[in-house]
């Protein structure tokens, strides 16, 4: 049984570490010409992971932290498809697009807000530019069950998509109304049936705890209904309330949000419920069936983390295409423009729509390795680290090891001569455990409105 009484004192702002350094450190001091040199000099033997941002939604979901554009205009969407295709053509001038593709993900927004013909047009262009998808490539799409048709699912299936992710968040009607996303169970069930009909290898569902009017009792029912859908994976996220960053979150009445202790009760029940129903916990917010490759990867210590979340597909260069998309090289991150006019203007000039990023120095790379190993596999092989970087871990991170002593004393992790390993409870505080290794935390410590709370 997990001891949740230890958690409350650790509830403080902290990064989610989809990258290190985090996107807060990206800047426009990373010049366009330097970025072009980086992608032109990528190792051609490294495979590619592709991310496409399809940003449009009809209406705002108040909990959403994604970069979205609200519209119902067909011409806006067709215009975006056109610019996306033009961006791909410019990219092909600077990147060896004959490299193997081992992962592709459509995110949003609502990717299936685009019609079946529009999706096919985008996919056909991608396959033209990137002709070498591996036979075992993971090709996935985020789907809002309220916006999916059989024609769209067929287009995805025919194009080789094998994973879909359904946003549910919560099935309680009062919660749905409060977050401006009414989605009855029947709609989600119909979408799930479509995914199975069109042979999606893996279907996962996203839930969020910490939303307005949620209680342990209401979330129990959401979990029960979700389980009847028999998903392959669950992602159960802690709601990140950052109204200073996302204006739509200001529409949420903060007095209706569950207290931290209530959220912990929901988390505790969720873990017990899903594990007793055949799912294994993978990381701080994922659950998978034992036969799922995510779970197999964590058992082997081969799980990876990037801007697409947890993945088994490591060792690839991530190429972000579309508005706001983020890419990742061996020693750099880059992000496209967030403003549509600036995005279009760059493409009109025949340039990639690069806005900002960061080139990692040696210290960044050392800390990135440690943080990503802990975030992904919840342990660190110190001997392997010492050999990889030719530095002494205990000396280099003496201050971090001192900061981790309270976690060690409370059995949240163990530290030996050659290994750091989180306990099962400690994995739920992995963001807190990683923070002492983050060289940038000190400059953000005084600002309480930088990150969402860890608990």
Residue pairs with C-beta under 8 A, 6 or more apart in sequence:
2 268
2 271
2 424
2 425
2 428
3 425
4 264
4 265
4 267
4 268
4 425
6 410
6 412
6 425
7 264
7 428
7 429
7 455
8 260
8 261
8 264
8 455
10 429
10 432
10 454
10 455
11 260
11 453
11 454
11 455
12 432
12 453
12 454
13 448
13 449
13 450
13 451
13 452
13 453
13 454
14 431
14 432
14 435
14 451
14 452
14 453
14 454
15 22
15 24
15 431
15 434
15 435
15 438
15 451
16 240
16 431
16 451
16 452
17 305
17 371
17 372
17 375
17 431
17 434
18 305
18 306
18 307
18 309
19 306
19 307
19 326
19 328
19 333
20 364
20 367
20 368
20 371
20 372
20 438
21 333
21 358
21 360
21 364
21 368
21 440
22 440
23 326
23 333
23 335
24 440
24 444
24 450
25 358
25 440
26 333
26 335
26 356
26 357
26 358
27 356
27 357
27 358
28 355
28 356
30 332
30 334
30 356
30 357
30 358
30 359
32 351
32 352
32 354
34 359
35 332
35 334
35 352
35 354
35 357
36 94
36 352
38 329
38 332
38 334
38 359
39 94
39 95
39 319
39 327
39 329
40 94
40 95
42 95
42 96
42 317
42 329
42 330
43 317
43 330
44 96
44 99
46 99
46 315
46 316
46 317
46 330
47 99
47 100
47 101
47 102
47 134
47 315
47 316
47 317
48 99
48 100
48 101
48 102
48 103
48 130
48 316
48 317
48 318
48 319
49 101
49 102
49 103
49 104
49 105
49 306
49 308
49 311
49 313
49 316
49 317
49 318
49 319
50 101
50 103
50 104
50 105
50 126
50 130
50 318
50 319
50 321
51 104
51 105
51 107
51 307
51 308
51 318
51 319
51 320
51 321
51 325
51 326
51 327
52 84
52 104
52 105
52 106
52 107
52 111
52 122
52 126
52 321
52 322
52 325
53 67
53 107
53 108
53 109
53 320
53 321
53 322
53 323
53 324
53 325
53 336
54 80
54 106
54 107
54 108
54 109
54 110
54 111
54 113
54 114
54 122
54 322
55 67
55 68
55 69
55 80
55 108
55 109
55 322
55 323
55 324
56 68
56 69
56 70
56 71
56 76
56 77
56 80
56 108
56 109
56 110
56 113
56 114
57 68
57 69
57 70
57 108
57 109
57 110
57 113
57 144
58 70
58 71
58 72
58 110
58 113
58 147
59 70
59 180
60 68
60 70
60 180
60 248
60 251
61 169
61 179
61 180
61 181
61 248
62 178
62 179
62 180
62 181
62 248
62 249
62 251
62 252
63 169
63 179
63 181
63 208
63 211
63 239
63 249
63 252
64 246
64 248
65 240
65 242
65 245
65 246
65 249
66 107
66 108
66 109
67 109
67 323
67 324
67 338
68 108
68 109
69 76
69 109
69 323
69 340
71 77
77 113
77 114
77 118
78 118
80 323
81 114
81 118
81 121
81 122
83 343
83 344
83 347
84 122
84 125
84 321
84 322
85 121
85 122
85 125
86 347
87 321
87 322
87 347
87 352
87 353
88 125
88 126
88 129
88 321
89 129
90 347
90 350
90 351
90 352
91 97
91 129
91 319
91 321
91 352
92 129
94 352
95 319
97 129
97 130
97 131
98 131
98 132
99 132
100 132
100 133
100 134
101 130
101 132
101 133
101 134
101 137
102 134
102 136
102 137
102 138
102 313
102 316
103 137
103 138
103 139
103 308
103 311
103 313
103 316
104 126
104 133
104 137
104 138
104 139
104 140
105 139
105 140
105 141
105 142
105 308
106 140
106 141
106 142
107 142
107 308
108 142
110 142
110 144
110 147
111 119
111 141
111 142
111 143
112 119
112 141
112 143
112 144
112 147
112 148
112 149
112 152
113 144
113 147
114 122
115 152
116 149
116 151
116 152
116 154
116 155
119 152
119 155
119 156
120 155
120 159
123 155
123 159
127 133
127 159
133 139
133 160
137 160
138 162
138 163
138 311
138 312
138 313
139 159
139 160
139 161
139 162
139 163
140 161
140 162
140 163
140 164
140 165
141 156
141 161
141 163
141 164
141 165
142 164
142 165
142 167
143 164
143 165
143 166
143 167
143 191
143 195
144 166
144 167
145 166
145 167
145 168
145 183
145 187
145 188
145 190
145 191
145 192
146 183
146 187
148 191
148 194
150 194
153 194
153 195
153 197
153 198
154 198
156 164
156 198
157 198
157 199
157 200
161 200
162 199
162 200
162 201
162 202
163 200
163 201
163 202
163 203
163 204
164 195
164 200
164 202
164 203
164 204
165 203
165 204
165 205
165 206
165 235
166 188
166 191
166 192
166 195
166 203
166 204
166 205
166 206
166 231
167 205
167 206
168 183
168 188
168 205
168 206
168 207
168 222
168 226
169 175
169 176
169 179
169 181
169 183
169 206
169 207
169 208
169 211
170 176
170 179
170 207
170 208
170 211
170 214
170 218
170 219
170 222
171 183
171 185
171 188
171 221
171 222
171 225
171 226
172 213
172 214
172 218
172 219
172 221
172 222
173 182
174 213
174 218
175 211
175 212
175 213
175 214
175 218
176 182
176 183
178 211
178 212
178 213
178 252
178 253
178 256
179 211
179 212
179 252
180 248
180 251
185 225
188 205
188 229
189 228
189 229
192 203
192 229
192 230
192 231
195 203
196 203
202 232
202 233
202 292
203 231
203 232
203 233
204 231
204 232
204 233
204 234
204 235
205 226
205 229
205 231
205 233
205 234
205 235
206 235
206 236
206 237
207 222
207 223
207 226
207 234
207 235
207 236
207 237
207 270
208 236
208 237
208 238
208 239
209 219
209 236
209 237
209 238
209 239
209 258
209 263
209 266
209 267
209 270
210 238
210 239
210 241
210 257
210 258
210 263
210 266
211 239
211 257
211 258
212 252
212 253
212 256
212 257
213 256
214 258
214 262
214 266
215 258
215 262
216 262
216 265
216 266
216 269
219 266
219 269
219 270
220 269
220 273
223 269
223 270
223 273
223 274
226 234
227 274
227 277
232 288
232 289
232 292
233 286
233 287
233 288
233 289
233 292
233 294
234 274
234 279
234 286
234 287
234 288
235 285
235 286
235 287
235 309
236 267
236 270
236 274
236 285
236 286
236 287
237 285
238 263
238 267
238 285
238 452
238 453
238 455
239 257
240 452
240 453
241 249
241 252
241 254
241 257
241 452
242 249
242 449
242 452
243 249
243 250
243 252
244 449
245 449
258 266
260 453
260 455
263 455
264 455
267 428
271 281
274 281
274 287
275 281
275 287
278 289
278 290
279 287
279 288
279 289
280 287
280 288
280 289
280 290
280 295
281 287
281 424
281 427
282 288
282 292
282 294
282 295
282 298
282 303
282 310
283 298
283 303
283 310
283 375
283 376
283 378
283 427
283 430
284 427
284 428
284 430
284 431
286 294
286 309
286 310
288 294
288 295
289 295
293 312
294 303
294 310
294 312
296 312
297 303
297 304
297 312
298 376
298 377
298 378
301 377
301 379
301 381
302 312
302 314
302 377
303 310
303 311
303 312
303 376
303 377
304 310
304 311
304 312
304 313
304 314
304 372
304 376
305 311
305 372
305 375
305 376
306 318
306 328
307 318
307 320
307 326
307 328
308 318
310 376
317 327
317 328
317 329
317 330
318 326
318 327
318 328
318 329
319 327
320 326
320 327
320 334
320 335
320 336
321 336
322 336
323 336
323 337
323 338
323 340
323 343
323 353
324 335
324 336
324 337
324 338
325 335
325 336
326 333
326 334
326 335
326 336
327 333
327 334
327 335
328 334
331 359
331 360
331 365
332 357
332 358
332 359
332 360
333 357
333 358
333 360
334 354
334 356
334 357
335 354
335 355
335 356
335 357
336 343
336 352
336 353
336 354
336 355
337 343
337 346
337 353
337 354
337 355
338 355
342 353
342 355
343 353
346 352
346 353
346 354
347 353
358 364
360 368
363 439
364 439
366 389
366 391
366 396
367 437
367 438
367 439
369 385
369 388
369 389
370 380
370 385
370 397
370 434
370 437
371 434
371 437
371 438
373 379
373 380
373 381
374 380
374 420
374 422
374 430
374 433
374 434
374 437
375 430
375 434
378 421
378 422
378 426
378 427
378 430
379 419
379 420
379 421
379 422
380 419
380 420
380 421
381 418
381 419
382 393
382 394
382 417
382 418
382 419
382 420
383 418
385 393
386 392
386 393
394 401
397 437
399 436
400 436
400 437
401 415
403 436
404 413
404 415
404 420
404 433
404 436
407 413
407 426
407 429
407 432
407 433
408 414
408 415
411 423
411 425
411 426
412 422
412 423
412 425
412 426
412 429
412 433
413 420
413 421
413 422
413 423
413 426
413 433
414 420
414 421
414 423
422 430
422 433
426 433
429 454
429 455
431 454
432 454
435 441
444 450
444 451
